[in-house]
């Protein structure tokens, strides 16, 4: 009797959950985690390229140790923050992760700018290959981050709209802070431009 009752109730329960958006929430939640994992994959690829890049320029940039140190330290900070799809609802940890990645991007930009002053370095095959790989990785990071932003937007929309918000509350699903929201003031701020004037008598 219990088995028959269970067989009758299960299809009804499945239909009820599907009708209240449970399956859509599950699908979009999984999509957010998948796109974030793909983004992490590209971040990790960049982190793996950095030591090779530093080693390739080390022999050339004898007067630029500070830049190499900044890149190495920034890469170390990135490696010290372990994050996964389970941490997406932890704004503090995500902010630290994004800040560390931003510092690495900034340090790499300085390294690339300084490398322009070394013609022999720019003609080195290993350096050119690493730069090509790094540029490709940066493009993939931007692409995957864009997909993640869209996935979070789709997920947040369904857990906030009626009637699926009721299902989300019942099963403990919450909105996720999207990429860049915690530092939007910094992102939208006008860049500060400074020109260094030569000291008197040295111009």
CNS distance restraints for C-alpha pairs under 8 A (distance, minus, plus):
assign (resid   1 and name CA) (resid   5 and name CA) 6.22 0.50 0.50
assign (resid   2 and name CA) (resid   6 and name CA) 6.05 0.50 0.50
assign (resid   3 and name CA) (resid   7 and name CA) 6.14 0.50 0.50
assign (resid   4 and name CA) (resid   8 and name CA) 6.29 0.50 0.50
assign (resid   5 and name CA) (resid   9 and name CA) 6.13 0.50 0.50
assign (resid   6 and name CA) (resid  10 and name CA) 5.95 0.50 0.50
assign (resid   7 and name CA) (resid  11 and name CA) 7.18 0.50 0.50
assign (resid   8 and name CA) (resid  12 and name CA) 6.94 0.50 0.50
assign (resid   9 and name CA) (resid  13 and name CA) 6.02 0.50 0.50
assign (resid  10 and name CA) (resid  14 and name CA) 6.08 0.50 0.50
assign (resid  11 and name CA) (resid  15 and name CA) 6.10 0.50 0.50
assign (resid  12 and name CA) (resid  16 and name CA) 6.10 0.50 0.50
assign (resid  13 and name CA) (resid  17 and name CA) 6.16 0.50 0.50
assign (resid  14 and name CA) (resid  18 and name CA) 6.12 0.50 0.50
assign (resid  15 and name CA) (resid  19 and name CA) 5.99 0.50 0.50
assign (resid  16 and name CA) (resid  20 and name CA) 6.28 0.50 0.50
assign (resid  17 and name CA) (resid  21 and name CA) 6.51 0.50 0.50
assign (resid  17 and name CA) (resid  22 and name CA) 5.31 0.50 0.50
assign (resid  17 and name CA) (resid  23 and name CA) 7.06 0.50 0.50
assign (resid  18 and name CA) (resid  22 and name CA) 5.62 0.50 0.50
assign (resid  18 and name CA) (resid  23 and name CA) 5.55 0.50 0.50
assign (resid  18 and name CA) (resid  24 and name CA) 7.80 0.50 0.50
assign (resid  20 and name CA) (resid 163 and name CA) 6.60 0.50 0.50
assign (resid  20 and name CA) (resid 164 and name CA) 5.73 0.50 0.50
assign (resid  20 and name CA) (resid 167 and name CA) 6.48 0.50 0.50
assign (resid  21 and name CA) (resid  25 and name CA) 6.21 0.50 0.50
assign (resid  21 and name CA) (resid 163 and name CA) 7.79 0.50 0.50
assign (resid  21 and name CA) (resid 164 and name CA) 5.26 0.50 0.50
assign (resid  21 and name CA) (resid 167 and name CA) 6.99 0.50 0.50
assign (resid  22 and name CA) (resid  26 and name CA) 6.31 0.50 0.50
assign (resid  22 and name CA) (resid 164 and name CA) 7.34 0.50 0.50
assign (resid  22 and name CA) (resid 167 and name CA) 6.40 0.50 0.50
assign (resid  22 and name CA) (resid 168 and name CA) 7.60 0.50 0.50
assign (resid  23 and name CA) (resid  27 and name CA) 6.17 0.50 0.50
assign (resid  24 and name CA) (resid  28 and name CA) 6.11 0.50 0.50
assign (resid  24 and name CA) (resid 158 and name CA) 7.94 0.50 0.50
assign (resid  25 and name CA) (resid  29 and name CA) 5.89 0.50 0.50
assign (resid  25 and name CA) (resid 155 and name CA) 6.96 0.50 0.50
assign (resid  25 and name CA) (resid 158 and name CA) 6.87 0.50 0.50
assign (resid  25 and name CA) (resid 159 and name CA) 7.12 0.50 0.50
assign (resid  25 and name CA) (resid 168 and name CA) 7.48 0.50 0.50
assign (resid  26 and name CA) (resid  30 and name CA) 6.14 0.50 0.50
assign (resid  27 and name CA) (resid  31 and name CA) 6.19 0.50 0.50
assign (resid  28 and name CA) (resid  32 and name CA) 6.22 0.50 0.50
assign (resid  28 and name CA) (resid 151 and name CA) 7.03 0.50 0.50
assign (resid  28 and name CA) (resid 154 and name CA) 6.99 0.50 0.50
assign (resid  28 and name CA) (resid 155 and name CA) 5.27 0.50 0.50
assign (resid  29 and name CA) (resid  33 and name CA) 6.48 0.50 0.50
assign (resid  29 and name CA) (resid 155 and name CA) 6.32 0.50 0.50
assign (resid  30 and name CA) (resid  34 and name CA) 6.08 0.50 0.50
assign (resid  31 and name CA) (resid  35 and name CA) 6.12 0.50 0.50
assign (resid  31 and name CA) (resid 151 and name CA) 6.30 0.50 0.50
assign (resid  32 and name CA) (resid  36 and name CA) 6.13 0.50 0.50
assign (resid  32 and name CA) (resid 148 and name CA) 6.25 0.50 0.50
assign (resid  32 and name CA) (resid 151 and name CA) 5.17 0.50 0.50
assign (resid  32 and name CA) (resid 152 and name CA) 5.79 0.50 0.50
assign (resid  32 and name CA) (resid 155 and name CA) 7.37 0.50 0.50
assign (resid  33 and name CA) (resid  37 and name CA) 6.10 0.50 0.50
assign (resid  33 and name CA) (resid  85 and name CA) 5.19 0.50 0.50
assign (resid  33 and name CA) (resid  86 and name CA) 7.96 0.50 0.50
assign (resid  34 and name CA) (resid  38 and name CA) 6.33 0.50 0.50
assign (resid  34 and name CA) (resid  85 and name CA) 7.94 0.50 0.50
assign (resid  35 and name CA) (resid  39 and name CA) 6.28 0.50 0.50
assign (resid  35 and name CA) (resid 144 and name CA) 6.64 0.50 0.50
assign (resid  35 and name CA) (resid 145 and name CA) 7.82 0.50 0.50
assign (resid  35 and name CA) (resid 147 and name CA) 6.39 0.50 0.50
assign (resid  35 and name CA) (resid 148 and name CA) 5.07 0.50 0.50
assign (resid  35 and name CA) (resid 151 and name CA) 7.29 0.50 0.50
assign (resid  36 and name CA) (resid  40 and name CA) 6.15 0.50 0.50
assign (resid  36 and name CA) (resid  85 and name CA) 6.42 0.50 0.50
assign (resid  36 and name CA) (resid 144 and name CA) 7.71 0.50 0.50
assign (resid  36 and name CA) (resid 145 and name CA) 7.59 0.50 0.50
assign (resid  36 and name CA) (resid 148 and name CA) 5.82 0.50 0.50
assign (resid  37 and name CA) (resid  41 and name CA) 6.12 0.50 0.50
assign (resid  37 and name CA) (resid  84 and name CA) 7.30 0.50 0.50
assign (resid  37 and name CA) (resid  85 and name CA) 6.56 0.50 0.50
assign (resid  38 and name CA) (resid  42 and name CA) 6.60 0.50 0.50
assign (resid  38 and name CA) (resid 144 and name CA) 6.45 0.50 0.50
assign (resid  39 and name CA) (resid  43 and name CA) 6.37 0.50 0.50
assign (resid  39 and name CA) (resid 141 and name CA) 5.98 0.50 0.50
assign (resid  39 and name CA) (resid 144 and name CA) 5.11 0.50 0.50
assign (resid  39 and name CA) (resid 145 and name CA) 5.94 0.50 0.50
assign (resid  39 and name CA) (resid 148 and name CA) 7.59 0.50 0.50
assign (resid  40 and name CA) (resid  44 and name CA) 6.07 0.50 0.50
assign (resid  40 and name CA) (resid  84 and name CA) 7.99 0.50 0.50
assign (resid  41 and name CA) (resid  45 and name CA) 6.25 0.50 0.50
assign (resid  42 and name CA) (resid  46 and name CA) 6.30 0.50 0.50
assign (resid  42 and name CA) (resid 137 and name CA) 6.32 0.50 0.50
assign (resid  42 and name CA) (resid 140 and name CA) 6.73 0.50 0.50
assign (resid  42 and name CA) (resid 141 and name CA) 5.63 0.50 0.50
assign (resid  43 and name CA) (resid  47 and name CA) 6.32 0.50 0.50
assign (resid  43 and name CA) (resid 141 and name CA) 6.75 0.50 0.50
assign (resid  44 and name CA) (resid  48 and name CA) 6.25 0.50 0.50
assign (resid  45 and name CA) (resid  49 and name CA) 6.41 0.50 0.50
assign (resid  45 and name CA) (resid 137 and name CA) 7.24 0.50 0.50
assign (resid  46 and name CA) (resid  50 and name CA) 6.40 0.50 0.50
assign (resid  46 and name CA) (resid 134 and name CA) 6.55 0.50 0.50
assign (resid  46 and name CA) (resid 137 and name CA) 6.35 0.50 0.50
assign (resid  46 and name CA) (resid 138 and name CA) 7.73 0.50 0.50
assign (resid  47 and name CA) (resid  51 and name CA) 7.66 0.50 0.50
assign (resid  47 and name CA) (resid  75 and name CA) 6.34 0.50 0.50
assign (resid  47 and name CA) (resid  78 and name CA) 7.74 0.50 0.50
assign (resid  47 and name CA) (resid  79 and name CA) 7.73 0.50 0.50
assign (resid  48 and name CA) (resid  52 and name CA) 7.54 0.50 0.50
assign (resid  49 and name CA) (resid  53 and name CA) 6.21 0.50 0.50
assign (resid  49 and name CA) (resid 130 and name CA) 7.23 0.50 0.50
assign (resid  49 and name CA) (resid 134 and name CA) 7.04 0.50 0.50
assign (resid  50 and name CA) (resid  54 and name CA) 6.14 0.50 0.50
assign (resid  50 and name CA) (resid  71 and name CA) 7.80 0.50 0.50
assign (resid  50 and name CA) (resid  72 and name CA) 7.75 0.50 0.50
assign (resid  50 and name CA) (resid  75 and name CA) 7.24 0.50 0.50
assign (resid  51 and name CA) (resid  55 and name CA) 6.12 0.50 0.50
assign (resid  51 and name CA) (resid  72 and name CA) 7.40 0.50 0.50
assign (resid  52 and name CA) (resid  56 and name CA) 6.18 0.50 0.50
assign (resid  52 and name CA) (resid 130 and name CA) 7.69 0.50 0.50
assign (resid  53 and name CA) (resid  57 and name CA) 6.45 0.50 0.50
assign (resid  53 and name CA) (resid 127 and name CA) 6.81 0.50 0.50
assign (resid  53 and name CA) (resid 130 and name CA) 6.30 0.50 0.50
assign (resid  53 and name CA) (resid 131 and name CA) 7.86 0.50 0.50
assign (resid  54 and name CA) (resid  58 and name CA) 5.86 0.50 0.50
assign (resid  54 and name CA) (resid  68 and name CA) 6.53 0.50 0.50
assign (resid  54 and name CA) (resid  71 and name CA) 7.88 0.50 0.50
assign (resid  54 and name CA) (resid  72 and name CA) 7.69 0.50 0.50
assign (resid  55 and name CA) (resid  59 and name CA) 7.63 0.50 0.50
assign (resid  56 and name CA) (resid 126 and name CA) 6.92 0.50 0.50
assign (resid  56 and name CA) (resid 127 and name CA) 6.06 0.50 0.50
assign (resid  57 and name CA) (resid  61 and name CA) 6.05 0.50 0.50
assign (resid  57 and name CA) (resid 121 and name CA) 6.88 0.50 0.50
assign (resid  57 and name CA) (resid 127 and name CA) 7.24 0.50 0.50
assign (resid  58 and name CA) (resid  62 and name CA) 6.92 0.50 0.50
assign (resid  58 and name CA) (resid  68 and name CA) 7.71 0.50 0.50
assign (resid  60 and name CA) (resid 118 and name CA) 7.43 0.50 0.50
assign (resid  60 and name CA) (resid 120 and name CA) 7.94 0.50 0.50
assign (resid  60 and name CA) (resid 121 and name CA) 6.47 0.50 0.50
assign (resid  61 and name CA) (resid  65 and name CA) 7.00 0.50 0.50
assign (resid  61 and name CA) (resid 115 and name CA) 7.94 0.50 0.50
assign (resid  61 and name CA) (resid 118 and name CA) 7.80 0.50 0.50
assign (resid  64 and name CA) (resid  68 and name CA) 6.70 0.50 0.50
assign (resid  65 and name CA) (resid  69 and name CA) 6.02 0.50 0.50
assign (resid  66 and name CA) (resid  70 and name CA) 6.17 0.50 0.50
assign (resid  67 and name CA) (resid  71 and name CA) 6.36 0.50 0.50
assign (resid  67 and name CA) (resid 107 and name CA) 7.19 0.50 0.50
assign (resid  67 and name CA) (resid 110 and name CA) 6.98 0.50 0.50
assign (resid  67 and name CA) (resid 111 and name CA) 6.07 0.50 0.50
assign (resid  68 and name CA) (resid  72 and name CA) 6.19 0.50 0.50
assign (resid  68 and name CA) (resid 111 and name CA) 7.13 0.50 0.50
assign (resid  69 and name CA) (resid  73 and name CA) 6.02 0.50 0.50
assign (resid  70 and name CA) (resid  74 and name CA) 5.97 0.50 0.50
assign (resid  70 and name CA) (resid 107 and name CA) 6.03 0.50 0.50
assign (resid  71 and name CA) (resid  75 and name CA) 6.09 0.50 0.50
assign (resid  71 and name CA) (resid 104 and name CA) 6.41 0.50 0.50
assign (resid  71 and name CA) (resid 107 and name CA) 5.09 0.50 0.50
assign (resid  71 and name CA) (resid 108 and name CA) 6.21 0.50 0.50
assign (resid  71 and name CA) (resid 111 and name CA) 7.59 0.50 0.50
assign (resid  72 and name CA) (resid  76 and name CA) 6.20 0.50 0.50
assign (resid  73 and name CA) (resid  77 and name CA) 6.29 0.50 0.50
assign (resid  74 and name CA) (resid  78 and name CA) 6.38 0.50 0.50
assign (resid  74 and name CA) (resid 100 and name CA) 6.83 0.50 0.50
assign (resid  74 and name CA) (resid 101 and name CA) 7.95 0.50 0.50
assign (resid  74 and name CA) (resid 103 and name CA) 6.01 0.50 0.50
assign (resid  74 and name CA) (resid 104 and name CA) 4.90 0.50 0.50
assign (resid  74 and name CA) (resid 107 and name CA) 7.07 0.50 0.50
assign (resid  75 and name CA) (resid  79 and name CA) 6.34 0.50 0.50
assign (resid  75 and name CA) (resid 104 and name CA) 6.00 0.50 0.50
assign (resid  76 and name CA) (resid  80 and name CA) 6.27 0.50 0.50
assign (resid  77 and name CA) (resid  81 and name CA) 6.81 0.50 0.50
assign (resid  77 and name CA) (resid 100 and name CA) 6.12 0.50 0.50
assign (resid  78 and name CA) (resid  97 and name CA) 7.04 0.50 0.50
assign (resid  78 and name CA) (resid 100 and name CA) 5.36 0.50 0.50
assign (resid  78 and name CA) (resid 101 and name CA) 6.17 0.50 0.50
assign (resid  78 and name CA) (resid 104 and name CA) 7.53 0.50 0.50
assign (resid  81 and name CA) (resid  96 and name CA) 7.82 0.50 0.50
assign (resid  81 and name CA) (resid  97 and name CA) 6.34 0.50 0.50
assign (resid  83 and name CA) (resid  87 and name CA) 6.17 0.50 0.50
assign (resid  83 and name CA) (resid  93 and name CA) 7.80 0.50 0.50
assign (resid  83 and name CA) (resid  94 and name CA) 7.90 0.50 0.50
assign (resid  83 and name CA) (resid  97 and name CA) 7.68 0.50 0.50
assign (resid  84 and name CA) (resid  88 and name CA) 7.36 0.50 0.50
assign (resid  87 and name CA) (resid  93 and name CA) 7.34 0.50 0.50
assign (resid  87 and name CA) (resid  94 and name CA) 7.37 0.50 0.50
assign (resid  88 and name CA) (resid  94 and name CA) 6.86 0.50 0.50
assign (resid  88 and name CA) (resid 176 and name CA) 6.77 0.50 0.50
assign (resid  88 and name CA) (resid 177 and name CA) 7.97 0.50 0.50
assign (resid  89 and name CA) (resid 175 and name CA) 7.95 0.50 0.50
assign (resid  89 and name CA) (resid 176 and name CA) 5.65 0.50 0.50
assign (resid  89 and name CA) (resid 177 and name CA) 7.28 0.50 0.50
assign (resid  90 and name CA) (resid  94 and name CA) 6.21 0.50 0.50
assign (resid  91 and name CA) (resid  95 and name CA) 5.95 0.50 0.50
assign (resid  91 and name CA) (resid 177 and name CA) 6.81 0.50 0.50
assign (resid  92 and name CA) (resid  96 and name CA) 6.36 0.50 0.50
assign (resid  93 and name CA) (resid  97 and name CA) 6.17 0.50 0.50
assign (resid  94 and name CA) (resid  98 and name CA) 6.10 0.50 0.50
assign (resid  95 and name CA) (resid  99 and name CA) 6.04 0.50 0.50
assign (resid  95 and name CA) (resid 182 and name CA) 6.90 0.50 0.50
assign (resid  96 and name CA) (resid 100 and name CA) 6.18 0.50 0.50
assign (resid  97 and name CA) (resid 101 and name CA) 6.26 0.50 0.50
assign (resid  98 and name CA) (resid 102 and name CA) 6.07 0.50 0.50
assign (resid  99 and name CA) (resid 103 and name CA) 6.24 0.50 0.50
assign (resid 100 and name CA) (resid 104 and name CA) 6.35 0.50 0.50
assign (resid 101 and name CA) (resid 105 and name CA) 6.24 0.50 0.50
assign (resid 102 and name CA) (resid 106 and name CA) 6.17 0.50 0.50
assign (resid 103 and name CA) (resid 107 and name CA) 6.14 0.50 0.50
assign (resid 104 and name CA) (resid 108 and name CA) 6.09 0.50 0.50
assign (resid 105 and name CA) (resid 109 and name CA) 6.19 0.50 0.50
assign (resid 106 and name CA) (resid 110 and name CA) 6.44 0.50 0.50
assign (resid 107 and name CA) (resid 111 and name CA) 6.29 0.50 0.50
assign (resid 108 and name CA) (resid 112 and name CA) 6.13 0.50 0.50
assign (resid 109 and name CA) (resid 113 and name CA) 6.17 0.50 0.50
assign (resid 110 and name CA) (resid 114 and name CA) 6.16 0.50 0.50
assign (resid 111 and name CA) (resid 115 and name CA) 6.14 0.50 0.50
assign (resid 112 and name CA) (resid 116 and name CA) 6.85 0.50 0.50
assign (resid 113 and name CA) (resid 117 and name CA) 7.92 0.50 0.50
assign (resid 114 and name CA) (resid 118 and name CA) 7.73 0.50 0.50
assign (resid 115 and name CA) (resid 121 and name CA) 7.02 0.50 0.50
assign (resid 115 and name CA) (resid 122 and name CA) 7.07 0.50 0.50
assign (resid 116 and name CA) (resid 122 and name CA) 7.14 0.50 0.50
assign (resid 118 and name CA) (resid 122 and name CA) 6.42 0.50 0.50
assign (resid 119 and name CA) (resid 123 and name CA) 6.37 0.50 0.50
assign (resid 120 and name CA) (resid 124 and name CA) 6.42 0.50 0.50
assign (resid 121 and name CA) (resid 127 and name CA) 6.91 0.50 0.50
assign (resid 122 and name CA) (resid 127 and name CA) 6.83 0.50 0.50
assign (resid 122 and name CA) (resid 128 and name CA) 6.64 0.50 0.50
assign (resid 123 and name CA) (resid 127 and name CA) 7.79 0.50 0.50
assign (resid 123 and name CA) (resid 128 and name CA) 7.17 0.50 0.50
assign (resid 124 and name CA) (resid 128 and name CA) 6.29 0.50 0.50
assign (resid 125 and name CA) (resid 129 and name CA) 6.14 0.50 0.50
assign (resid 126 and name CA) (resid 130 and name CA) 6.15 0.50 0.50
assign (resid 127 and name CA) (resid 131 and name CA) 6.07 0.50 0.50
assign (resid 128 and name CA) (resid 132 and name CA) 6.17 0.50 0.50
assign (resid 129 and name CA) (resid 133 and name CA) 6.28 0.50 0.50
assign (resid 130 and name CA) (resid 134 and name CA) 6.00 0.50 0.50
assign (resid 131 and name CA) (resid 135 and name CA) 5.99 0.50 0.50
assign (resid 132 and name CA) (resid 136 and name CA) 6.20 0.50 0.50
assign (resid 133 and name CA) (resid 137 and name CA) 6.13 0.50 0.50
assign (resid 134 and name CA) (resid 138 and name CA) 6.16 0.50 0.50
assign (resid 135 and name CA) (resid 139 and name CA) 6.36 0.50 0.50
assign (resid 136 and name CA) (resid 140 and name CA) 6.27 0.50 0.50
assign (resid 137 and name CA) (resid 141 and name CA) 6.06 0.50 0.50
assign (resid 138 and name CA) (resid 142 and name CA) 6.29 0.50 0.50
assign (resid 139 and name CA) (resid 143 and name CA) 6.25 0.50 0.50
assign (resid 140 and name CA) (resid 144 and name CA) 6.01 0.50 0.50
assign (resid 141 and name CA) (resid 145 and name CA) 5.89 0.50 0.50
assign (resid 142 and name CA) (resid 146 and name CA) 6.14 0.50 0.50
assign (resid 143 and name CA) (resid 147 and name CA) 6.43 0.50 0.50
assign (resid 144 and name CA) (resid 148 and name CA) 6.15 0.50 0.50
assign (resid 145 and name CA) (resid 149 and name CA) 6.17 0.50 0.50
assign (resid 145 and name CA) (resid 179 and name CA) 7.92 0.50 0.50
assign (resid 146 and name CA) (resid 150 and name CA) 6.37 0.50 0.50
assign (resid 147 and name CA) (resid 151 and name CA) 6.12 0.50 0.50
assign (resid 148 and name CA) (resid 152 and name CA) 6.12 0.50 0.50
assign (resid 149 and name CA) (resid 153 and name CA) 6.20 0.50 0.50
assign (resid 149 and name CA) (resid 178 and name CA) 6.13 0.50 0.50
assign (resid 149 and name CA) (resid 179 and name CA) 6.23 0.50 0.50
assign (resid 150 and name CA) (resid 154 and name CA) 6.23 0.50 0.50
assign (resid 151 and name CA) (resid 155 and name CA) 6.17 0.50 0.50
assign (resid 152 and name CA) (resid 156 and name CA) 5.93 0.50 0.50
assign (resid 152 and name CA) (resid 176 and name CA) 6.71 0.50 0.50
assign (resid 152 and name CA) (resid 177 and name CA) 7.94 0.50 0.50
assign (resid 152 and name CA) (resid 178 and name CA) 6.25 0.50 0.50
assign (resid 153 and name CA) (resid 157 and name CA) 6.08 0.50 0.50
assign (resid 153 and name CA) (resid 178 and name CA) 7.40 0.50 0.50
assign (resid 154 and name CA) (resid 158 and name CA) 6.54 0.50 0.50
assign (resid 155 and name CA) (resid 159 and name CA) 6.44 0.50 0.50
assign (resid 155 and name CA) (resid 175 and name CA) 7.50 0.50 0.50
assign (resid 156 and name CA) (resid 160 and name CA) 6.17 0.50 0.50
assign (resid 156 and name CA) (resid 174 and name CA) 7.77 0.50 0.50
assign (resid 156 and name CA) (resid 175 and name CA) 5.01 0.50 0.50
assign (resid 156 and name CA) (resid 176 and name CA) 6.61 0.50 0.50
assign (resid 157 and name CA) (resid 161 and name CA) 6.16 0.50 0.50
assign (resid 158 and name CA) (resid 164 and name CA) 6.28 0.50 0.50
assign (resid 158 and name CA) (resid 165 and name CA) 6.98 0.50 0.50
assign (resid 159 and name CA) (resid 164 and name CA) 5.93 0.50 0.50
assign (resid 159 and name CA) (resid 165 and name CA) 4.68 0.50 0.50
assign (resid 159 and name CA) (resid 168 and name CA) 5.58 0.50 0.50
assign (resid 159 and name CA) (resid 173 and name CA) 7.08 0.50 0.50
assign (resid 159 and name CA) (resid 174 and name CA) 6.82 0.50 0.50
assign (resid 159 and name CA) (resid 175 and name CA) 6.70 0.50 0.50
assign (resid 160 and name CA) (resid 164 and name CA) 7.24 0.50 0.50
assign (resid 160 and name CA) (resid 165 and name CA) 5.03 0.50 0.50
assign (resid 160 and name CA) (resid 175 and name CA) 7.57 0.50 0.50
assign (resid 161 and name CA) (resid 165 and name CA) 5.46 0.50 0.50
assign (resid 162 and name CA) (resid 166 and name CA) 7.08 0.50 0.50
assign (resid 163 and name CA) (resid 167 and name CA) 7.33 0.50 0.50
assign (resid 164 and name CA) (resid 168 and name CA) 6.17 0.50 0.50
assign (resid 165 and name CA) (resid 169 and name CA) 6.10 0.50 0.50
assign (resid 166 and name CA) (resid 170 and name CA) 6.21 0.50 0.50
assign (resid 167 and name CA) (resid 171 and name CA) 6.23 0.50 0.50
assign (resid 168 and name CA) (resid 172 and name CA) 5.84 0.50 0.50
assign (resid 168 and name CA) (resid 173 and name CA) 4.74 0.50 0.50
assign (resid 168 and name CA) (resid 174 and name CA) 6.98 0.50 0.50
assign (resid 169 and name CA) (resid 173 and name CA) 5.98 0.50 0.50
assign (resid 169 and name CA) (resid 174 and name CA) 7.41 0.50 0.50
assign (resid 177 and name CA) (resid 181 and name CA) 6.72 0.50 0.50
assign (resid 177 and name CA) (resid 182 and name CA) 7.92 0.50 0.50
assign (resid 180 and name CA) (resid 184 and name CA) 5.70 0.50 0.50
assign (resid 180 and name CA) (resid 187 and name CA) 7.71 0.50 0.50
assign (resid 183 and name CA) (resid 187 and name CA) 6.33 0.50 0.50
assign (resid 184 and name CA) (resid 188 and name CA) 5.99 0.50 0.50
assign (resid 185 and name CA) (resid 189 and name CA) 5.95 0.50 0.50
assign (resid 198 and name CA) (resid 202 and name CA) 6.08 0.50 0.50
assign (resid 198 and name CA) (resid 203 and name CA) 5.27 0.50 0.50
assign (resid 199 and name CA) (resid 203 and name CA) 6.63 0.50 0.50
